[in-house]
Amino acid sequence: MNLTDYIARIRTHLLQTHADVIAWFAEGEHLRAYRPKDQGWAINEILEHIALTSHFFGLHAERHIRQMEENKREFLELSTP
């Protein structure tokens, strides 16, 4: 698989996963608060965990996005006669 195909797959996966997570917020509060018999995480706890990890991933991604933007500016400056 080449890089272009890989990036396309990652994009599709991120968009679908985001849509799947967002859909859970439409479920009723009683369902989201339900604690399973095995004492596992309630849906609200899972959503909170996803939100926290997404927040820190977002901070990390923002740093790299700024670097990509700087790379782009540098490239455009070098490419402009």
C-alpha beads as a LAMMPS data file, in Angstrom:
LAMMPS data file: protein, C-alpha beads

81 atoms
80 bonds

1 atom types
1 bond types

-500.0 500.0 xlo xhi
-500.0 500.0 ylo yhi
-500.0 500.0 zlo zhi

Masses

1 110.0

Atoms # bond

1 1 1 0.000 0.000 0.000
2 1 1 1.387 3.414 -0.899
3 1 1 1.245 6.490 1.324
4 1 1 -1.648 8.098 -0.577
5 1 1 -3.818 4.997 -0.125
6 1 1 -2.844 4.735 3.531
7 1 1 -3.761 8.368 4.203
8 1 1 -7.117 7.862 2.449
9 1 1 -7.849 4.818 4.623
10 1 1 -6.919 6.704 7.796
11 1 1 -9.142 9.635 6.763
12 1 1 -12.104 7.340 6.137
13 1 1 -11.527 5.515 9.415
14 1 1 -11.298 8.742 11.446
15 1 1 -14.450 10.196 9.875
16 1 1 -16.457 6.988 10.407
17 1 1 -15.232 6.526 13.971
18 1 1 -16.102 10.128 14.802
19 1 1 -19.608 9.661 13.383
20 1 1 -20.034 6.433 15.366
21 1 1 -19.028 8.125 18.633
22 1 1 -21.242 11.177 18.031
23 1 1 -24.237 8.886 17.465
24 1 1 -23.969 7.621 21.057
25 1 1 -24.758 11.099 22.411
26 1 1 -28.266 10.741 20.934
27 1 1 -28.965 7.714 23.130
28 1 1 -31.001 8.238 26.292
29 1 1 -29.299 9.171 29.545
30 1 1 -30.596 6.013 31.245
31 1 1 -28.881 3.789 28.694
32 1 1 -25.664 5.828 28.779
33 1 1 -25.572 5.654 32.595
34 1 1 -26.272 1.902 32.809
35 1 1 -23.512 -0.034 34.574
36 1 1 -23.109 -3.532 33.098
37 1 1 -23.430 -6.588 35.362
38 1 1 -19.689 -7.247 35.127
39 1 1 -19.089 -3.747 36.605
40 1 1 -17.470 -2.632 33.359
41 1 1 -17.605 0.931 32.165
42 1 1 -20.905 2.674 31.534
43 1 1 -21.346 4.255 28.106
44 1 1 -20.948 7.732 29.635
45 1 1 -17.589 6.674 31.097
46 1 1 -16.461 5.355 27.730
47 1 1 -17.532 8.623 26.067
48 1 1 -15.636 10.582 28.724
49 1 1 -12.531 8.464 28.145
50 1 1 -12.783 9.009 24.384
51 1 1 -13.241 12.757 24.954
52 1 1 -10.166 12.994 27.190
53 1 1 -7.926 10.957 24.917
54 1 1 -9.213 12.884 21.904
55 1 1 -8.405 16.155 23.648
56 1 1 -4.794 15.164 24.278
57 1 1 -4.462 13.649 20.807
58 1 1 -5.812 16.945 19.448
59 1 1 -3.162 18.940 21.317
60 1 1 -0.471 16.679 19.886
61 1 1 -1.981 16.922 16.401
62 1 1 -2.173 20.727 16.605
63 1 1 1.556 20.898 17.229
64 1 1 2.207 18.821 14.124
65 1 1 -0.315 20.797 12.085
66 1 1 1.598 23.991 12.921
67 1 1 4.781 22.278 11.720
68 1 1 3.099 21.234 8.474
69 1 1 1.865 24.791 7.954
70 1 1 5.384 26.095 8.510
71 1 1 6.731 23.532 6.030
72 1 1 4.136 24.660 3.492
73 1 1 5.039 28.353 3.939
74 1 1 8.724 27.510 3.547
75 1 1 8.032 25.446 0.437
76 1 1 5.929 28.212 -1.125
77 1 1 8.594 30.805 -0.381
78 1 1 11.248 28.661 -2.018
79 1 1 9.000 27.855 -4.987
80 1 1 8.047 31.459 -5.727
81 1 1 10.443 33.149 -8.164

Bonds

1 1 1 2
2 1 2 3
3 1 3 4
4 1 4 5
5 1 5 6
6 1 6 7
7 1 7 8
8 1 8 9
9 1 9 10
10 1 10 11
11 1 11 12
12 1 12 13
13 1 13 14
14 1 14 15
15 1 15 16
16 1 16 17
17 1 17 18
18 1 18 19
19 1 19 20
20 1 20 21
21 1 21 22
22 1 22 23
23 1 23 24
24 1 24 25
25 1 25 26
26 1 26 27
27 1 27 28
28 1 28 29
29 1 29 30
30 1 30 31
31 1 31 32
32 1 32 33
33 1 33 34
34 1 34 35
35 1 35 36
36 1 36 37
37 1 37 38
38 1 38 39
39 1 39 40
40 1 40 41
41 1 41 42
42 1 42 43
43 1 43 44
44 1 44 45
45 1 45 46
46 1 46 47
47 1 47 48
48 1 48 49
49 1 49 50
50 1 50 51
51 1 51 52
52 1 52 53
53 1 53 54
54 1 54 55
55 1 55 56
56 1 56 57
57 1 57 58
58 1 58 59
59 1 59 60
60 1 60 61
61 1 61 62
62 1 62 63
63 1 63 64
64 1 64 65
65 1 65 66
66 1 66 67
67 1 67 68
68 1 68 69
69 1 69 70
70 1 70 71
71 1 71 72
72 1 72 73
73 1 73 74
74 1 74 75
75 1 75 76
76 1 76 77
77 1 77 78
78 1 78 79
79 1 79 80
80 1 80 81
